[in-house]
Amino acid sequence: MKILTISLVSALATGAALVPAHPADSIADPFVPAASWAPRDTADTLWRRARIAISDESWQEAADAFREIVTRYPRSAYAGDALYWEAFALQRLGRQSDLRRAVVALERQKEDYPKATTHVSGESSALLARVNGRLARAGDHDAAIAVTDMASSIAEATVLGVADALASVGAELARAEPEMRRGLAEARRGLAEARMDARGDRDADVPPGCEDAVDDERIEALNAMMQLNAEQAIPILKKVLQRRDKCSELLRRKAVFLVSQKRSDEAVDLLLEVAKTDPDRATREDAVFWLSQTGSDRATEVLEQILLRESDTELQKKAVFSLAQGRSDRSQAVLRNFIRRRDVDDEVRGDAIFWLGQARNPANAAALREAFSTLSDDEAKEKVLFSLSQSRTPENTSFLLERAKDRTLSIDLRKSALFWAGQGGAPAKDLGEIYDNAGDDTDLREQVIFTLSQRRDAPAVDKLIDIARKEPDRELRRQAIFWLSQSRDPRVAKLLEEIINK
């Protein structure tokens, strides 16, 4: 919830608009790029084509066209805004890889085209906040850190105008509360949606030319047969799974789901065969998912084989997800052993780290803490920190605090550990000690101030007041004052009055 809140505050407090503005027409549709305004520009035709693609909600085509503008005509009048609209289209596609590419596009706009209309208006900041918020909720730890940094930058940007900023941010937060709640509900629905997708009940994967087959009566007939006589249905389903004619993918996906409802070794064998041989990726992934739902001990063995021997990383990720949903001691042990291996794909291992954290199992947490020191790259280590933060135990909080104090780690890792320790309820006293012992490490001290600001308990306010009064560094004092100004603690009003009357 705090990640989502931070992202919204970041967008609002930097003056970011929630809908796009247009250089040519202030009354334009807020979700369609402005009509072309430079007809002699070499990229004008491309811009028109990309704009039509956005209007038609052809997100991939739009993203490709806007990217082509920047690639072929980097000096075009359209190039800067093309990066924003590329990111807009990518976030509509919604895959993790697309969201990460959207972040890259927006970051490039900020660096190379700071005068672009969509950047100056704040729309890019708002979109970046939303994209990073979605990535962070899905366990992307770079995004979580980016959101934290965005929030920290608010203090630097607005502290000189605290009174005006507070009134504005307070009003916007009140208005945005329903959106925050919707965002939280969306995050909670994530797993349910993933399960629904895995059933094959998804129109996005309908093969071209097969749209009419979505409501095929044969699918209903399969379902009815299973309800009437499951034993008789299995041989029929087996034949369906062997079909390779046009549009049979939809039938096979439904058959996979129906087979999974039969709790038997025969069902496991059928699903395994589909996972290995079906030419349709979505059908294979469905088979891997539903293996975990059969309740068979053998299914866990099969999923482990897929995880360790399969070369298709997307299929491996499905196996990780399925093992995580099984929640049996055996399936969790498979994942714990997997993250200890060094000969596996980093992205797949990252997924395993994430799901181990979601199970909130003491053995999983111990394995994550143990694995941390064996990991060679910071990205994997940040995933461990995030996963541990999902289970608020004294052991995990202590581990996160120790990593925040560890000067052998990169500053980004220490800041991440500190943030998640604060989210996990680390005592304000411990956070204050990290601040006092940080020496000239300004980045870490700024992170402590922000982390304390997210706490509403008296000890956290006490430490911020102490920093506001005694800290020699003027910028750090300003940040402490800004965050204190958002507290309703009566002592803060007294402090502000004291500062004003100096």
N, C-alpha and C positions, 0 to 999 in steps of 0.2 A: 504493500500500500504506500509506504514511504517513497519507494522508487517512483511510482506513478505521480505522487504528490509533488516530488522534487521536479520531475520533468515538466509538469504543468506550471509550477512556480517559476521555473527557469524561463519558460516561454513567455509567461505573463509579465514577469518583473523586468525583462529586457525589452518590453514593449512589443513583443511579437504578436502579429495578427493571427487569428485562427483561420482566416480564409485568404486566398491569394488576392493581391492587388494587380492591376494591369497598367502598363505604361500608356496604353492608348485609350482605354475605355473604363472609367471607374464604375460603370453600371453593368459591366460584363458578368457573365456567369462565373461565379467564384471558383468553379472547379474545371474551367476550360481556359487555356492560355489566351492571351490577348490576340486579337486579329492582327495580321502582319502589318507592321508600321514602317518597314523599310523595303519598299518594292524593288529597289535597285540593288539590294544586298544579294550577294551570291548565294546566301543560305535561305533566301526568302521562300523558294519552292519547297525546300525541306521542312521549313517551319510550318507552312500551310498543311503539308502532308501529316506532320506529327500532330498538329492541332486537330485535324479530322480524326486521327486515331484515338486521341483522348476523348473526343466527343462520342466516338463509337464504343468507348471502353475497351479498345483493343490495346491492352496495357503493354504487352510485349512489343508489338509493332511501334507503339509510341515511344517506349524506352529506347529502342534501337534507333529510331529516327532522330530523337533529340541528342543521343550520344554521337550520331554521325555528324551532326552540326558542329559539335565541339571538336571532333577528330579532324574533319576536313576543313573547317573554316574557323579556327580558334580566334581569329580577329573579327569575326562577324558581330554585328550589333546584337544578334540573337544568342550568341554563345553563352553569355553569363546566365541568362534566364533559362536557356536550354538545360543547363545542369540541374536547376530546380525542378523543371518538369520531368526530366529523366528520373530524378529521385521520387517525384510524386507518383509516376507510373510504376516504378519498381516497388514502392510500398503497397500499392494496390495489388500487385501480384502476390505479395505476402510471404513468400518463402524466406527462410533465414538467409540464404545466399543473396536473395534480391534485396532484403533489408540492409545487409552489410554493404552491398554495392550502392544503395541509396545514401548511406552515410559517407562513403567515399566521394560521391558526386557533390554532396552538400559541402563537405570539407574543402573540396577543390574550388568550389564557387567562392567560398570565404577567402581562400588564399589568392586565387588568380583573378576573380571578378568581383571585388568588394563593392563596386559601384552598380552592380546589376540591380534592377528594380526590385526583384523579389528578395534580394539580400538586404538592401537598404530599408525596405518596409518592415523587415522582421519576420516575413513569412518563412524564410529558410530556417531561422532559429526555431520557430514553432514546429516545423516539420521535422527538423533534426531531433528535437525533444521527444516528439511522438514516436519516431522510429527507434531512437535509443531506448525509450520506455518499453516498447514492444520487445526489443531484443533482450533487455534486462530481465523482463518478466519470464522470458524463455530460457534464462540461465546464461546469457552472453555477458561475460564479466567485464570485457572491454567497454561494453555499453553501460554497464552499471557504474563503472568508474567515470565514464564520460558524463553521465547524468550528475554524479556527485560533483565533478569539477565545474559543470555548468552552474550548479547551485552555489558553489563557493564563489564563482565569479560575480554573482549578484551583489555580494557585499562590496567588492572592489568597485563595481560600476555605479552603485547607487548610494553608498554610505554618506556622501556629501549632501545628499538631499533626503535624509532619512524620513523626515516628517511627511513630505509629499509622497514618497515611495510607499510608506506604510499604509497611508489612506488608500492609495491606488491598489496595492497588492491585496489588502484586506478585502476590498470590495470585489476584486476579481476572484479571489479565493472563494468567497461566499457564492458567487455566481457559478463557479466551476465545480462546486461540491457534487452536484448530481453527476457530472461527467466523470469525476474521480470514482464515484461509487459504481458507475457503469463499467469503468475500466477494471476495477477490482472484480466485479462479477464476470467480466470477460476472461480475466486470468483464471478464475476458478472453473470456468467452463472449458478451459483449454484441454484438459484430459478427456472430458466427455466428448469433445469434438474430435479429438484424435481417435477415440474408440469408434465414433460414428464413421469417420473416414475409413478406418480399417475394415469396416464391414462391406465396403464396396458401395455404400449408399451415397455416392458422390458424383455429381454431374460433371465435375471438372475433368474427370478421367474418361468420359465417354469418347470412344474413338470417332474420328471424323466420318460423317455419313451414317452414324448409328444412332442418331438422336431418337429416332422413332422406336428403337428397341428398348428404351428405358422402361416403358410400361408394358413390355411384351407379356402377353398372357401366359407364355411358357414359364416365366419367372414365378407368376402366381401359382401355376400348376405344380411347380417344384415344391413350393412352400406348402401347398395343400397336401401333396403326397407325403411330405415329411410328417405332417400333423396326423394323417390317417394311419400310416404304417411305416415307422422309421426303418424297420428291418428290410422291408421291400424297397424302400426308397434308396438305400445305399448303393445297390448295383446300378440303378438308374443314374444316380449322381456321379458314380464312377465313369459311366459312359459320357456324361455331359462334360466332365473334366478332361476327357480325351479329345473333345471337339476342337477343331482349328479353323472352322469356316468363318467367314466375315461376320463381325458383330457378336460372335459367340463369347467374347470376353465378358460381357455383362452376365450371361448365363453362368459362366464358370465362376465368376466372383460370388454370385448368389449361391452356387453349389458349394463353394468353399465354406461359406458361413453355415450352411445347413449341415455339412459334414461335421463341422466343429461342434455341433450340438449333440453329436453321438459320442458319448464318453467311452471310447474303446480304442484298443491298439490298432484296429483296422482303420479307424478315423485318423489316427496319428500317421499311419503309413501313407494314406491318401494325401494328407496335407503335406507331408514331407516330399512326396513325389511332385506335387504341384510346385512347392517352393524351389525345387531343383530344376524342373524342366519346362514349366509353362512359359511360353514366349512373351507373355504380357507382364510387364514389371509390376503393375498394380495388383494383378492377381497373385503373383509370387509373394508380394509384400503382405497381402491379406492372409495368405496361407501361413506365413511366419507369425503374424499377429495372433491368429486364432489357435495356433499350436499351444500357446500358453493358457488358453481358456478351456482346453479339453479336460483338465484335471488329471492328466496322466503323468506319472513319474517319467515315463519315457520321453514325453514332450520336452522336458527340461534337458535331457540328454541330447535330443535332436537340435534344440536351440543352441546348446553349447557347441555342437559340431559346426553349425552354421557360423557362429561367432568366431570360431577359431580357424576354420578351414575355408570359408567363403571369401572370394576376392572382391565381391561386389560390396562396397562400403555402405551403400544405401540399404542393402539387405541385412548387413551386419547391424546397422542402426535399428532396424526393425526388430532384430533378435534381441538387442539390448533392451529395447522398450518392452518387448514381450516378457523377457525374464524379470524385468523390474515390476511388471504388473502381477506376475505370479506370486510374489512376496513369500514364497516358500523358503525354508532355510537353505535348501539346495540351490535354488535359483539365485538367491542373494550371494551365496558362497561363490557361484560361478562368476558373478560380476566382480566380487572382491578380488578373486584370483586374476581376473582379466586386467584390472587396473595396475596390477603389480608387474605385468609383462612389459618388456621394452621393445618387442618385435611386432607391435600392433599399430594400426593407423591412429594418429593423434586425435583426429576428430571423433572417431568411434570411441576411443578411450575417454574423451571428454564427455560424451553422452553417458557412458557408464558411471563416471564420477558424479554427474548431475543426478542421475536416477538413484544412485546409492544414497545421496543426501536427502532425497525426497522420502525415502522409506523410514527415516528417523529410527534406525536400528542401532543400538549401542555397538554391535560388532562392525557395522558399516562405518560408523564414525571413527572407531579405532583404526580400521583399515585405511581410511582417508588420511588420518593424522600420520599414520606410519608411512603412507605412500608419498607424502609431501616432500620429504627430503630426498627421495629417490628420483623425482621428476627432474628432467633436464631443462625444460623451458618454462618461462614465467607464465605463459598462457594456461598451461595445464595446472600450475600451482594456484593461479587465481580461481580456476574452476573448483579446486579443492576448498579454498577459502569460502567461496560462495556456498558450496554444498554443506559445509560444516555450519554455516550460519543459519541453515534451515532448521537445525535442531538446537534449541536453546538450552544446552546443558552446561553445567559448570566446567566440565572438561573441555568442551568446544570453545567456550568463551575464553578460558584460560589460554588455550592453544592460540587463538586469534590474537590475544593481547601479547603473547610472547613473540609472535611473528611480527607484530607492529614494532616491537622493541629491537628486533634483530637487525643490526646494522650491516650484516653480511648480505641481506636481501636488497633488491632494488627499491627505490623510493616508491615506485608505483605499487609494488607488492605490499609494502608496509602501510601505505595509505589505504589500500584495499582491505587489508587485515583490520586496520583500525576502524574503518567504516562499518564492516560487518560485525566487529566486536560490539560497537555501539548499538547496532540494530539488535544484537542478541542480548542486550541488557547488561553489558559490562558496567561495573560500579564506576560512578563518576570519579571517585577517588583514584582508581587505577588510570583512568583517562587523563586526569590531572597530573599524575606522576610522569606519564609519557610526555606531556607538554613541558613539564619542568626539566626533564632530562634530555630534551631534544637539542639543547644547545643552539647552534646557529642553523639548524635544519628548519628553515622557514616553511618549506612545503609541508612538512609533517606537523608543524605547530598550527598552520592554517587548517589542516585536516582535523586536528583535535578540536579546534574552535567550532568548526562546522558540525562535527560529531556530537559535541556537547549541546549545540543548539537544537539538535533533534530530540533531546531529552527534555522532559518537563519537570523533572524532580528537583527538589531544592538544592542538593549538592552540586548538580550541574550548573544551576543558576549562580550559586556561590562562586564557583570557579570562574565563570565568565565575568562576573562582577570584579573578581580579583584581577583578572587579566585587563579589564577595561580601566582599572584604577592604577595598576602598577607596571604594566608591560612597557618597557622602554621603546619598543618598536611601534611607531605611530600607525603603520598600516594594520598591524595585528590588533591594536587597540580599537581602530575603526571597525574592523570586522566584528570584534566582540560586542561593540556598542550596537552595531546594526542588528545582530541576531538577538541581543537582549531586548531591543526595541519591539520585537514581536512577541515578547513574553508578557503575560498578564500579572506576573508576580509584582506585588506592590513595592518591593524593594527596588525594582527597576526604575519606576517613576522617580523615586528619590535620587537614584544615581544620575539619571538624565538631568534632573534639576541641578544637582551638584556640579555636573560638567558644564552646563549652560552658564551657571553663576560664577565660574572661575574667573 
